[in-house]
Amino acid sequence: MENYNENNIFAKILRGELPCQKVLETKHALAFHDINPQAPVHVLVIPKGAYISLDDFVSKASNDQIVEFWRTVGEVARLLNLTGSGFRVLSNHSADAHQEVFHLHVHILGGRPLGPMLVGGDIPPDGTWEPLG
Ligand code: AMP
C-alpha cells in the first residue's frame, strides 16, 4: 500500500480547503453527505487522522480514535433516524473493492430497502468463481 497522500479530497475537506455538507463532527471524526449519493441517505464518516484505509486505521490509530470513530458511525445512523428502518455500513479497501479516495471512509447507506448485499457487477452468474478460504 502506498503512503498517505495529503492532497486527497478528504484531507482537503478536513483542512477546510473544500466544502462538505456536514452531519456531525467529533474530536476524532467527521461525517458528511456523499457528493454522489447511492441511496436517499448516503453519508461518509472519516477519521481526522491520516489513515489510508480500514486496515491502516485499525493497525495504527489509538484505542481512543478507533472507539470514537465507530461511536460516530452509530451516532450518525441514530441522528438520521436509520436505526429503526435499517441501514448498511461499508468501507472499500484498495483495488478489489474499488476504493477511490485513499483516506479511510465508511459509507452509511439507508432511507430505502437496499436489497441483498452488494457484490459488484462482474460476478459470473453461474458462480464459476471459487469462494476463498
Ligand atoms: P470509495 O469508492 O469508497 O473510495 O468512495 C469514495 C466516495 O467519495 C464516493 O462515494 C464519492 O461520491 C465520494 N466523494 C468524492 N468526492 C467527494 C466530496 N468532495 N464530497 C463528498 N463525497 C465525495
Residues whose N, C-alpha, C, O or C-beta is under 5 A from the ligand:
A	BS01	AMP	I9 P19 H33 D34 I35 N36 N92 H98 Q99 E100 V101
